Amino acid sequence: MSITRQKFCYLVVLNEKFLTLLASDLLLQIEQVLSQIGINLRSEWGMRFTCIM
């Protein structure tokens, strides 16, 4: 594997972790807003969304 290819793969891994953290934060904010207007995803529909790193 060339040096350029190794750098590219490393950046992809960093971006994936960053996007996972960003998605987790956004999901938490969405759940909080929905619960404020009376929608609870966890109990009403039995759903729980998770982001896997």
C-alpha positions as semicolon CSV with decimal commas, in nm:
position;residue;x (nm);y (nm);z (nm)
1;M;0,000;0,000;0,000
2;S;0,141;0,339;-0,092
3;I;0,192;0,619;0,158
4;T;-0,084;0,822;-0,006
5;R;-0,328;0,534;0,025
6;Q;-0,243;0,489;0,394
7;K;-0,311;0,857;0,467
8;F;-0,643;0,840;0,284
9;C;-0,759;0,534;0,479
10;Y;-0,660;0,697;0,808
11;L;-0,861;1,010;0,726
12;V;-1,166;0,802;0,640
13;V;-1,152;0,633;0,983
14;L;-1,125;0,969;1,158
15;N;-1,419;1,107;0,961
16;E;-1,632;0,800;1,036
17;K;-1,574;0,839;1,410
18;F;-1,645;1,212;1,391
19;L;-1,968;1,155;1,200
20;T;-2,074;0,886;1,446
21;L;-2,026;1,125;1,738
22;L;-2,206;1,401;1,551
23;A;-2,499;1,172;1,471
24;S;-2,520;1,061;1,836
25;D;-2,532;1,421;1,955
26;L;-2,795;1,515;1,698
27;L;-3,009;1,214;1,788
28;L;-3,001;1,309;2,155
29;Q;-3,108;1,664;2,070
30;I;-3,391;1,537;1,847
31;E;-3,515;1,304;2,122
32;Q;-3,510;1,591;2,372
33;V;-3,708;1,822;2,144
34;L;-3,964;1,552;2,064
35;S;-4,008;1,471;2,433
36;Q;-4,076;1,839;2,503
37;I;-4,372;1,828;2,265
38;G;-4,498;1,500;2,407
39;I;-4,344;1,244;2,172
40;N;-4,132;0,979;2,341
41;L;-3,966;0,745;2,092
42;R;-3,847;0,502;2,355
43;S;-4,175;0,415;2,523
44;E;-4,452;0,492;2,272
45;W;-4,314;0,298;1,978
46;G;-4,064;0,078;2,157
47;M;-3,786;0,223;1,945
48;R;-3,437;0,307;2,050
49;F;-3,197;0,443;1,793
50;T;-2,827;0,394;1,850
51;C;-2,515;0,478;1,659
52;I;-2,252;0,208;1,642
53;M;-1,890;0,315;1,624
